[in-house]
C-alpha cells in the first residue's frame, strides 16, 4: 500500500520502501528515486508506467554513473557514462545499455577516441589520438585498426594504407620524418613482399622484402682484384673498382650508396723521448687507421688526374657548331682530390688515380684556388676524413704533403726509347673503401674493404753504344 511522504516541501507517495517519487495508479510515473534491492545501484530520474523513461541518472557505488536518456527501462539515446574503475569517460550514443553509434571516449591516460561504436567497441570510422601525440584516422573493427587508415607516429612518420587486426598489412605507403619513402606491401606490421624505397641517404631499392629487410641486402664492400697485393707503376694513373657484396659473395645492385676511398701508408712506430715528441706521437695515434694486416696506416692524399685545355680562346664548348676536341699536346694535367661517390648497380669506379707520392714529386698543375689545400694532412673519424685539430699535429708529415703543386708540363708516361727499366718497390700502401652513407641504410653500414698496394718506379738507364 502506498504512503505519503514529505520531500522538499512537496508531498510524494512512496510505493514501497525503496522508491520515493511520483506515481500513477500505484506505479512509478513522473520523477522519482529508486534504490535497488542491491544497494550498489540507484536510479534518479523520469519514469513512465513503472519504467525508466526520459532523462535520468543511474548511479553505482564504485563511482561509476550514467547520465542521459532512457527508453522503456533501458539506457538508450544520448548520454554520458563514467567508468569508476578505469577513470574513462564516454559521451555519445547508447543502445540497450551498450556504447553504440557515434561517441567520444576520453581515456584516463589522456588518449581520446572519436568515432563509431558497436557493442562497446570501436567499430567503423574513427579518430584515435594518443597521449604521446600519435594519431590514427581510419577504419576500426572489434576495437582494432582494421581496413584503410592513416597513422601519424610520434616521431613524425606517416603511414597510409591497409590494416588487419591492428597491424599494417596489405598495401601501404610510409613517409618517414627523415625523408625516407616506402611504397609497397606489408605483413605483420613490417615491409614484406614487393616494395620500393628511397632512403633519406639517397639509396634506392626496388624489389622483394622479407620481414622488414630487402631480400638483396649487401653486407660488405669488396675491391675488384684477384691479387692479395697489387703492384702499380707509380708514374701512371690507375683505376679502382669497388662492389657491394652479400655474405654469399654475390653482387648486390645497390643504388646511391655513398662510398669513400682512402689511401694510407704503412706507419713505422718509433720511440720518442721528449715531451713534445710524445705529444705528437699521441696525436698521431688518434690519426692512424687500423688494418687487418697487423699494422696501422697514416692517411695520405689521393688524387685524380684530369686534363683541361691550356687556352680557352679556341675550341670552346660554348660554340657547339665550331667545337673540336682539344689535341693531347694542348692539354695540361689537372689534379682533383678524390671525392665520395655513389654506387650504380652496386658498383663505383675511380679512374685515373695517382699514387700519393707522384702527386708531390711531379708537381702537377692545380687551379690557383686549390693550391695548398688538397694535399694537406687529415685525421680519421667515424664519419670519414676530417681536418686535424692542431696545425702542428704531424709536422714531419705536413712538410711532405702540403708542398705546393704547380706546373704547366703535360702528363706523359711514355718511356724514352733505348732505356733499361728497373723495378724499385716502395713502402706498403693500403687503400680502403668505406661506407659513409648517412644515415646508414637499414641502420647498418657495409664492412670496410682493404687492399694492399705496392707502387714501383721504372728506373731508367741510358744504353750507350
C-alpha positions in Angstrom: 0.0 0.0 0.0 1.3 3.4 -0.9 2.1 6.0 1.8 2.6 9.8 1.5 5.9 11.4 2.5 7.1 15.0 2.7 10.2 15.9 0.5 11.5 19.3 -0.5 8.3 20.9 0.7 6.2 18.7 -1.6 4.1 15.6 -0.8 5.2 12.5 -2.6 3.9 9.0 -2.5 6.2 6.0 -1.6 5.1 2.9 -3.5 7.3 0.8 -1.4 10.3 1.3 0.9 12.9 1.6 -1.9 11.2 4.2 -4.1 10.4 7.8 -3.4 8.8 9.9 -6.1 5.8 10.5 -8.3 3.4 7.7 -9.2 0.3 7.0 -11.2 -2.1 4.3 -10.0 0.4 3.0 -7.6 3.0 2.7 -10.4 6.2 4.8 -10.7 5.3 7.6 -13.0 7.0 11.0 -13.3 10.1 11.9 -11.3 11.5 9.6 -8.6 14.4 8.0 -6.9 14.7 4.2 -6.8 17.2 2.2 -4.8 17.6 -1.4 -6.0 17.4 -4.4 -3.7 21.2 -4.5 -4.3 22.1 -1.1 -2.8 25.0 -0.9 -5.2 22.7 0.6 -7.8 20.4 3.6 -7.7 18.3 5.5 -10.3 17.1 9.0 -10.1 15.1 10.5 -12.9 11.9 10.2 -15.0 9.5 7.3 -15.1 6.6 6.2 -17.4 4.3 3.4 -16.4 6.9 1.9 -14.0 9.8 2.1 -16.4 12.8 4.4 -16.6 12.0 6.6 -19.5 13.2 10.1 -20.4 16.2 11.8 -18.6 17.8 10.2 -15.6 20.9 9.3 -13.7 22.0 5.8 -12.9 24.5 5.6 -10.0 26.8 2.9 -8.8 28.7 2.7 -5.5 32.1 2.4 -7.2 31.8 5.9 -8.5 30.5 4.9 -12.0 27.4 6.6 -13.4 25.3 7.2 -16.4 23.6 10.5 -17.0 21.4 10.8 -20.1 18.4 9.3 -21.9 16.4 6.2 -21.1 13.8 4.4 -23.1 11.4 1.7 -21.9 13.7 0.9 -19.0 16.9 0.7 -21.0 19.8 3.1 -21.3 19.2 4.3 -24.9 19.8 7.6 -26.7 22.5 10.1 -25.9 24.2 10.3 -22.6 27.4 10.4 -20.5 28.9 7.3 -19.0 31.7 7.4 -16.4 33.6 4.3 -15.5 34.8 4.4 -11.9 37.4 1.7 -12.0 39.2 2.8 -15.2 38.6 6.6 -15.0 37.4 6.6 -18.6 34.5 8.8 -19.7 32.2 8.3 -22.7 29.9 10.9 -24.3 27.7 9.8 -27.1 25.1 7.4 -28.3 23.8 4.3 -26.4 21.6 1.3 -27.4 20.2 -1.1 -24.7 22.9 -0.1 -22.3 25.8 -0.6 -24.8 28.1 2.0 -26.4 26.6 2.2 -29.9 26.7 4.8 -32.7 28.8 7.9 -32.6 30.6 8.8 -29.4 33.7 10.2 -27.8 35.8 8.2 -25.3 38.2 10.2 -23.1 40.7 7.8 -21.5 42.3 8.4 -18.2 45.8 8.3 -19.7 44.9 11.3 -21.9 44.1 9.5 -25.1 40.8 10.4 -27.0 38.8 8.4 -29.5 36.0 10.0 -31.5 34.0 7.9 -33.9 31.7 4.9 -34.3 31.0 2.3 -31.7 29.2 -1.1 -31.7 28.7 -3.3 -28.7 31.0 -1.3 -26.5 33.9 -1.5 -29.1 35.4 0.8 -31.7 33.8 -0.2 -35.0 33.7 1.7 -38.3 35.4 5.0 -38.9 37.1 6.9 -36.1 40.0 9.1 -35.0 42.2 7.9 -32.1 44.5 10.5 -30.6 47.1 9.0 -28.2 48.7 10.8 -25.2 52.1 10.6 -26.8 51.0 12.8 -29.8 50.4 10.0 -32.3 47.1 9.6 -34.0 45.1 7.3 -36.3 42.4 8.3 -38.7 40.6 5.3 -40.4 38.6 2.2 -40.0 38.2 0.0 -36.9 36.9 -3.5 -36.4 36.4 -5.1 -33.0 38.2 -2.3 -31.3 41.3 -2.6 -33.5 42.6 -0.7 -36.5 41.3 -2.7 -39.5 40.7 -1.6 -43.1 42.2 1.6 -44.5 43.7 4.3 -42.4 46.4 6.8 -41.7 48.7 6.6 -38.7 50.7 9.6 -37.6 53.5 8.4 -35.3 55.0 10.5 -32.5 58.4 10.6 -34.3 56.8 12.3 -37.4 56.4 9.2 -39.6 53.2 8.9 -41.5 51.7 5.6 -42.8 48.7 5.4 -45.1 47.3 2.1 -46.2 45.8 -1.2 -45.2 45.4 -2.6 -41.7 44.4 -6.0 -40.3 43.8 -6.6 -36.6 45.8 -3.6 -35.5 48.8 -4.2 -37.8 49.9 -2.8 -41.1 49.1 -5.5 -43.7 48.4 -5.3 -47.4 49.5 -2.3 -49.4 50.6 1.0 -47.9 53.0 4.0 -48.1 55.3 5.2 -45.3 56.7 8.7 -45.3 59.3 8.8 -42.6 60.3 12.0 -40.8 63.9 11.8 -42.1 62.7 11.9 -45.7 62.7 8.1 -46.4 59.7 7.0 -48.6 58.5 3.4 -48.9 55.6 2.2 -51.1 54.7 -1.4 -51.3 53.4 -4.5 -49.5 53.3 -5.1 -45.7 52.8 -8.1 -43.5 52.7 -8.4 -39.7 53.4 -4.7 -39.3 56.7 -4.7 -41.4 57.6 -4.3 -45.0 57.2 -7.6 -46.7 56.6 -8.5 -50.4 57.3 -6.2 -53.3 58.2 -2.7 -52.4 60.1 0.4 -53.5 62.1 2.5 -51.0 64.0 5.8 -51.5 66.1 6.1 -48.4 66.9 9.5 -46.9 70.6 8.9 -47.6 69.8 8.6 -51.3 69.9 4.8 -51.6 67.1 3.3 -53.8 65.9 -0.3 -53.6 63.1 -1.8 -55.7 62.4 -5.4 -55.1 61.3 -8.1 -52.6 61.3 -7.5 -48.8 61.3 -10.2 -46.1 60.4 -9.4 -42.5 61.3 -5.7 -42.9 64.6 -6.2 -44.8 65.4 -6.2 -48.5 65.8 -9.7 -49.9 69.0 -8.5 -51.6 71.0 -6.8 -48.8 74.7 -6.0 -49.1 76.9 -6.6 -46.1 80.4 -5.6 -47.2 82.5 -3.7 -49.7 84.9 -5.6 -52.0 87.8 -4.4 -54.2 87.6 -6.0 -57.6 91.1 -7.6 -57.6 92.4 -11.1 -58.0 95.6 -10.4 -56.1 96.4 -10.1 -52.5 98.9 -7.3 -53.2 98.6 -5.1 -56.3 101.8 -3.8 -57.9 101.2 -0.5 -59.7 103.5 1.8 -61.6 103.7 5.0 -59.5 104.2 7.1 -62.6 100.9 6.0 -64.3 97.3 6.6 -63.4 95.3 3.6 -62.3 91.7 2.6 -61.8 89.9 1.2 -58.8 86.5 -0.6 -58.8 84.5 -1.2 -55.6 81.5 -3.5 -55.4 78.8 -4.2 -52.8 78.5 -7.9 -51.9 76.5 -10.0 -49.5 77.8 -12.8 -47.3 77.5 -15.2 -50.3 79.9 -13.1 -52.3 77.1 -12.1 -54.7 77.0 -8.6 -56.3 74.1 -6.6 -54.8 72.9 -3.8 -57.1 72.8 -1.0 -54.5 71.8 2.4 -55.9 73.1 5.5 -54.4 75.2 4.2 -51.5 78.0 6.7 -50.5 81.5 5.2 -50.7 84.7 6.9 -49.6 88.1 5.9 -50.9 91.1 6.5 -48.6 94.8 5.8 -49.1 97.3 5.3 -46.3 101.0 4.5 -45.9 102.3 1.9 -43.5 103.2 3.5 -40.2 106.6 2.7 -38.7 106.5 3.0 -35.0 109.4 5.0 -33.4 110.5 5.6 -29.8 110.0 9.2 -28.7 111.7 10.6 -25.6 110.9 14.3 -25.3 107.5 15.5 -24.1 107.0 17.4 -27.4 107.6 14.2 -29.4 105.4 12.3 -27.0 102.6 14.8 -27.6 102.9 14.4 -31.3 103.0 10.7 -31.0 99.8 10.7 -29.1 98.1 12.9 -31.7 99.5 10.6 -34.4 97.9 7.6 -32.7 94.5 9.3 -33.0 95.1 9.7 -36.7 96.2 6.2 -37.6 93.8 3.7 -39.1 93.9 0.0 -38.1 94.1 -2.6 -40.9 93.7 -6.4 -41.0 97.4 -6.7 -42.0 98.8 -6.3 -38.5 99.8 -2.7 -38.8 98.3 0.8 -38.9 98.3 3.3 -41.8 98.6 7.0 -41.9 96.1 8.7 -44.2 97.7 10.4 -47.2 96.2 12.4 -50.1 94.7 10.6 -53.0 94.1 12.5 -56.2 92.6 12.0 -59.7 94.4 13.2 -62.9 92.3 15.2 -65.3 93.1 17.4 -68.2 92.0 20.8 -69.4 92.8 22.9 -72.4 95.8 25.2 -71.9 93.8 28.0 -73.5 90.1 28.6 -73.7 90.2 31.1 -76.6 89.8 28.3 -79.1 87.8 25.0 -79.3 85.4 26.2 -76.6 82.3 24.1 -75.8 80.2 27.3 -75.8 80.2 27.2 -79.6 78.9 23.7 -80.4 79.0 24.2 -84.2 82.7 25.1 -84.3 83.7 22.9 -81.3 86.6 20.5 -81.9 88.2 18.2 -79.3 91.4 19.5 -77.9 94.6 17.8 -79.2 96.5 15.9 -76.4 99.5 18.3 -76.8 97.3 21.3 -75.9 96.1 19.8 -72.7 97.6 20.3 -69.3 97.2 17.9 -66.3 94.8 18.9 -63.6 94.7 17.4 -60.1 91.4 16.9 -58.3 91.1 15.4 -54.9 89.2 12.1 -54.7 85.6 12.6 -53.7 82.9 10.4 -52.3 81.0 8.6 -55.0 77.6 6.9 -55.2 77.1 3.4 -56.3 75.4 2.5 -59.5 74.1 -1.1 -59.7 76.3 -2.0 -56.7 79.5 -0.6 -58.3 81.6 2.5 -58.1 84.8 3.2 -60.1 87.5 5.8 -59.6 89.5 6.4 -62.8 92.9 8.0 -63.4 94.0 7.8 -59.7 97.6 8.9 -58.9 99.9 7.3 -56.4 100.1 9.6 -53.3 103.9 10.1 -53.8 103.8 11.0 -57.5 101.5 14.0 -56.8 104.2 15.7 -54.9 107.2 14.5 -56.9 105.8 15.5 -60.4 104.2 18.8 -59.2 101.2 18.6 -61.4 99.2 21.7 -62.2 96.4 22.6 -59.9 94.0 25.6 -60.1 95.1 28.6 -58.0 92.2 28.4 -55.6 93.0 24.7 -54.8 96.7 25.2 -54.2 98.0 24.2 -50.7 94.5 22.8 -49.8 94.2 19.5 -51.5 97.5 17.9 -50.2 97.0 18.5 -46.5 97.1 16.2 -43.6 93.8 14.7 -42.3 92.6 12.7 -39.4 90.1 9.8 -39.5 86.9 9.6 -37.6 83.7 7.6 -37.6 82.2 9.7 -40.3 85.3 9.9 -42.6 88.2 12.2 -43.1 88.3 15.4 -41.1 90.8 18.2 -40.7 93.3 17.9 -37.8 92.5 20.0 -34.8 96.1 21.2 -34.4 98.1 22.8 -37.2 101.3 21.2 -36.0 99.8 17.8 -35.4 102.2 15.8 -37.5 105.0 18.2 -38.7 107.1 15.6 -40.4 104.1 14.5 -42.5 102.8 18.0 -43.0 106.0 19.1 -44.6 105.8 16.3 -47.1 102.1 16.5 -48.1 101.5 20.3 -48.1 104.1 21.0 -50.8 102.6 23.3 -53.4 102.0 21.7 -56.8 102.1 23.8 -59.9 103.4 23.2 -63.4 102.3 23.6 -67.0 104.1 20.4 -68.1 101.7 17.8 -69.6 101.4 14.4 -68.0 103.4 11.8 -70.0 104.2 8.3 -69.1 105.7 7.3 -72.4 109.2 5.9 -71.6 112.2 7.1 -73.6 113.5 4.7 -76.2 116.7 2.8 -75.6 116.4 2.8 -71.9 116.7 0.0 -69.4 113.8 -0.3 -66.9 114.3 -1.5 -63.4 111.8 -2.0 -60.7 112.1 -0.4 -57.3 109.5 -1.5 -54.7 108.4 1.3 -52.3 106.7 1.2 -48.9 103.4 -0.5 -48.4 100.3 1.5 -49.2 96.8 0.4 -48.3 93.5 1.5 -50.0 90.4 1.2 -48.0 86.8 1.7 -49.2 84.4 2.9 -46.5 80.6 3.1 -46.5 79.8 6.6 -45.3 76.1 6.5 -46.2 74.3 8.9 -43.8 72.1 8.0 -42.2 73.0 4.3 -42.6 70.7 2.3 -44.8 68.6 -0.1 -42.7 70.6 1.1 -39.7 73.8 -0.6 -40.7 76.9 0.2 -42.8 78.8 -2.2 -45.0 82.0 -3.8 -43.8 85.1 -1.7 -44.9 87.3 -3.2 -47.6 91.1 -3.1 -47.6 93.6 -3.6 -50.5 97.4 -3.7 -50.3 99.2 -1.6 -52.9 102.9 -1.5 -53.7 104.0 1.3 -56.0 107.1 0.6 -58.1 109.1 3.1 -60.1 110.6 2.5 -63.5 114.2 3.4 -63.2 115.9 4.2 -66.5 119.4 3.9 -67.6 120.6 5.2 -70.9 122.3 2.4 -73.0 125.4 3.7 -74.7 126.7 2.2 -77.9 
